[in-house]
Amino acid sequence: MNWTQLLSDKRFGMEDYTDRQHERSDFQRDYDRLIFSPSFRRLQNKTQVFPLPGSVFVHNRLTHSLEVSCVGRSLGNNIGKRLRQKYPDDPACFEDIGSIVSAACLAHDMGNPPFGHSGERAISNFFENGEGVSYKEAVEKEGGRWTDFLYFEGNANALRLLTHQFVGRRKGGFALTYSTLASIVKYPYSSTLATKDKKKFGYLQSEEESFRRIAEELGICKDKKEPEKYVRYPLVYLVEAADDICYQIMDIEDAVKLYILPKEEAINLLLAFFPEEKRAHRYDVMKKVEDTSEQIAYLRSGIIGLLVDECTRIFLEKEEEILQGIRQPALIDLISEPARSAYDKCSAMAFRKIYNAREVVDVEISGHQIFNHLLKLYTHAIMMEPKDTYSKLLLNRMPEQYDTQATTTYGKIQCVLDYISGMTDVYALDLYRKITGMSLPAV
């Protein structure tokens, strides 16, 4: 692969677009287009890890995505400057890498359903163990890919959201640049290669042709060892690193606010990221303020800077191998000591104390119940309509952009998933209450 071809401002669905008379680059316009979109705004009411709070503000999908975007921009700018120094005569637009990565970071979670990762698991469970199993034979008989539903993946759903022409909407979906779209596909292969132990893939059957077009335009090659897979688009490593840096550190910050993690334990975990000779200085500066949130924020900012520098170094060391299509581990897995051990300890602690905290488990339990009920009702409704009156009522409640008139079983299920995965936590809960009669309109 080569940078000149990889960095393309051609717009998906607007390939004949030639009006380039703008002060902003097309990659900056991608960022703005995402920021002002309803799909992005809805992330403010989607759970990141902890349930959406009343009195204590913790991260939601929107604040997480904004923070990831900031870190991604720093990574991209660092890489762009260093690549320009390495290839001074290359016509590639290295200066735009920061804009591409920051836009992709904004979009990386837009395909995730409500209720955090429990939403993904609830959807998969419905088609593996729930009533959704009954549709498998029809989907496969019609040539549909059942694994798209069995291993529902927010990353693949994001590519659909950004590229699919929904009813009444424009061709190309968001019409983002090819480079921004390629930067969000962490797993460049279809669900046929996903497994029960690793439910990861990058595009649905309905978007397979779209991704092929993106790959051919940018010169993304096939994996030599596994030709049914594409290799990763290089900037995916930076989007992934920005996400890894943010969620691990921010989850600790939120856990302290919610008294799930003692302040002293959090401070010790965060100080461990720094070389031993610098920890005393960090601690002394931190103690100049008494507010716990400010102390944690000071350590957090230093760690993010440290990890950005580490991931920049690693990407540049691996750049030539990445361009050759040689698969690399996540950049965060290659950082040097003591940050490597500190990150691992934070991950182990998060799994033990944060992701299994009662508040988080309660969200998962509620999410499973709500998703199962909504999926059951709406898949039944779209299969029955127009024969059943109640089904018509349910489908009439769906926005017009969703294709309730799809002719295949695969398309009908996809219509339901488009609708439900796009909901906020609050909307899904409100709809569930109304459908079950727990909440009625005022008389």
Long-range contacts (C-beta under 8 A, 24 or more apart in sequence): 1-218, 1-219, 1-220, 1-221, 1-231, 1-234, 1-323, 1-324, 1-325, 2-92, 2-219, 2-323, 3-83, 3-87, 3-90, 3-92, 3-94, 3-323, 4-90, 4-91, 4-92, 5-218, 5-219, 6-92, 6-179, 6-218, 6-219, 6-220, 6-233, 6-234, 6-235, 7-92, 7-93, 7-94, 7-96, 7-97, 7-100, 7-179, 8-177, 8-178, 8-179, 8-217, 8-218, 9-93, 9-96, 9-177, 9-179, 10-177, 10-178, 10-217, 11-172, 11-175, 11-176, 11-177, 11-178, 12-163, 12-172, 12-173, 12-175, 12-176, 12-177, 12-178, 12-181, 12-210, 12-213, 12-214, 13-163, 13-165, 13-170, 13-171, 13-172, 13-173, 13-175, 14-171, 14-172, 14-175, 25-93, 25-96, 25-99, 26-177, 27-96, 27-99, 27-100, 27-103, 27-177, 27-179, 27-180, 28-99, 28-103, 30-99, 30-100, 30-103, 30-176, 30-177, 30-180, 31-69, 31-99, 31-102, 31-103, 31-106, 33-174, 33-175, 33-176, 34-103, 34-106, 34-107, 34-110, 34-174, 34-176, 35-106, 37-174, 39-110, 39-161, 39-422, 40-65, 40-106, 40-107, 40-110, 42-422, 42-423, 42-424, 43-109, 43-110, 44-424, 45-114, 45-424, 45-425, 45-426, 45-427, 46-112, 46-113, 46-114, 46-115, 46-116, 46-424, 46-425, 47-114, 47-115, 47-116, 47-363, 47-425, 48-116, 48-247, 49-116, 49-247, 49-251, 49-254, 49-354, 49-355, 49-360, 50-254, 50-258, 50-357, 50-359, 50-360, 50-363, 51-359, 51-360, 51-362, 51-363, 52-425, 52-426, 53-258, 56-257, 56-258, 57-257, 58-254, 58-257, 58-258, 59-250, 59-251, 59-254, 61-109, 61-112, 64-109, 64-246, 64-247, 64-250, 65-105, 65-106, 65-107, 65-108, 65-109, 65-110, 66-106, 67-246, 67-250, 68-105, 68-106, 68-108, 68-239, 68-242, 68-243, 68-246, 68-247, 69-102, 69-103, 69-105, 69-106, 69-242, 70-102, 71-105, 71-242, 71-245, 71-246, 71-304, 71-308, 72-98, 72-101, 72-102, 72-104, 72-105, 72-238, 72-239, 72-242, 73-98, 73-99, 73-101, 73-102, 73-105, 74-98, 74-308, 75-101, 75-238, 75-241, 75-242, 75-308, 75-311, 75-312, 75-315, 76-100, 76-101, 76-102, 76-235, 76-238, 78-308, 78-309, 78-312, 79-238, 79-312, 79-315, 79-316, 82-312, 82-316, 83-316, 83-319, 97-235, 97-238, 100-177, 100-179, 100-180, 100-183, 100-235, 101-183, 101-235, 101-238, 101-239, 101-242, 103-176, 103-180, 103-183, 104-180, 104-183, 104-184, 104-235, 104-239, 105-239, 105-242, 105-243, 107-158, 107-162, 107-176, 107-180, 107-184, 108-155, 108-158, 108-184, 108-239, 108-243, 109-154, 109-158, 110-158, 110-161, 110-162, 111-154, 111-155, 111-156, 111-157, 111-158, 111-159, 111-160, 111-161, 111-421, 112-154, 112-157, 112-158, 112-421, 113-154, 113-157, 113-371, 113-420, 113-421, 113-423, 114-367, 114-421, 114-423, 114-424, 114-425, 114-427, 114-428, 115-363, 115-364, 115-366, 115-367, 115-370, 115-371, 115-425, 115-428, 116-360, 116-363, 116-364, 116-367, 118-363, 118-364, 118-367, 118-368, 119-367, 119-371, 119-421, 120-152, 120-153, 120-154, 120-199, 121-364, 121-368, 122-367, 122-368, 122-371, 122-372, 123-149, 123-152, 123-371, 123-375, 123-417, 123-420, 123-421, 124-149, 124-150, 124-151, 124-152, 124-199, 125-368, 125-372, 126-371, 126-372, 126-375, 126-376, 127-152, 130-372, 130-375, 130-376, 131-375, 131-376, 131-379, 132-375, 132-379, 132-413, 135-379, 135-383, 135-409, 135-413, 138-409, 139-409, 139-410, 139-413, 142-408, 142-409, 142-410, 143-410, 144-205, 144-408, 144-409, 144-410, 145-190, 145-191, 145-192, 145-204, 145-205, 145-410, 147-190, 147-191, 147-192, 147-194, 147-201, 148-191, 148-204, 148-205, 148-410, 148-414, 149-413, 149-417, 150-191, 151-191, 151-194, 151-195, 151-196, 151-199, 151-200, 151-201, 152-199, 152-417, 153-187, 153-191, 153-194, 153-199, 153-200, 153-201, 153-202, 154-421, 155-184, 155-185, 155-186, 155-187, 155-200, 155-201, 155-202, 156-187, 156-191, 156-201, 156-202, 156-203, 156-204, 156-207, 157-204, 157-417, 157-421, 158-184, 159-184, 159-185, 159-202, 159-203, 159-204, 159-207, 159-210, 159-211, 160-203, 160-204, 160-206, 160-207, 160-418, 161-418, 161-422, 163-207, 163-210, 164-206, 164-207, 166-401, 166-402, 166-403, 166-418, 167-400, 167-401, 167-402, 167-403, 168-400, 168-401, 169-401, 178-214, 178-217, 178-218, 179-218, 179-233, 179-235, 181-214, 182-214, 182-215, 182-218, 182-220, 182-233, 182-235, 182-236, 183-233, 183-235, 183-236, 183-238, 183-239, 184-236, 184-239, 185-211, 185-232, 185-233, 185-236, 186-232, 186-236, 186-239, 186-240, 188-215, 188-220, 188-229, 188-230, 188-231, 188-232, 188-233, 189-226, 189-228, 189-229, 189-230, 190-228, 192-228, 193-226, 193-228, 193-229, 204-414, 205-410, 206-410, 206-414, 221-325, 222-325, 223-325, 223-327, 224-325, 231-325, 231-326, 231-327, 232-322, 232-327, 232-328, 234-319, 234-322, 234-323, 237-315, 237-322, 237-328, 237-330, 237-331, 238-311, 238-315, 238-331, 240-330, 240-331, 240-332, 241-307, 241-311, 241-315, 241-330, 241-331, 241-332, 244-330, 244-331, 244-332, 245-304, 245-307, 245-308, 245-311, 245-332, 246-304, 248-343, 248-346, 248-347, 248-350, 249-300, 249-303, 249-304, 249-346, 250-300, 251-350, 251-354, 252-296, 252-346, 252-349, 252-350, 252-354, 253-296, 253-297, 253-300, 255-350, 255-353, 255-354, 255-357, 256-292, 256-296, 257-293, 258-359, 260-353, 260-354, 260-357, 260-359, 261-349, 261-353, 261-354, 263-292, 263-295, 263-296, 265-349, 266-296, 267-295, 267-296, 267-299, 269-342, 269-345, 269-346, 269-349, 270-296, 270-299, 270-300, 270-303, 270-342, 271-299, 272-338, 272-341, 272-342, 272-345, 273-302, 273-303, 273-306, 273-307, 273-338, 273-339, 273-342, 273-343, 274-302, 274-303, 274-306, 274-338, 275-338, 276-338, 303-339, 306-339, 307-332, 307-335, 307-339, 310-335, 310-336, 310-339, 311-335, 366-429, 370-428, 370-429, 370-432, 371-420, 371-428, 373-432, 373-435, 373-436, 374-420, 374-428, 374-431, 374-432, 374-435, 375-416, 375-420, 377-435, 378-416, 378-419, 378-420, 379-412, 379-413, 379-416, 382-406, 382-412, 382-413, 382-415, 382-416, 383-409, 383-412, 394-435, 397-431
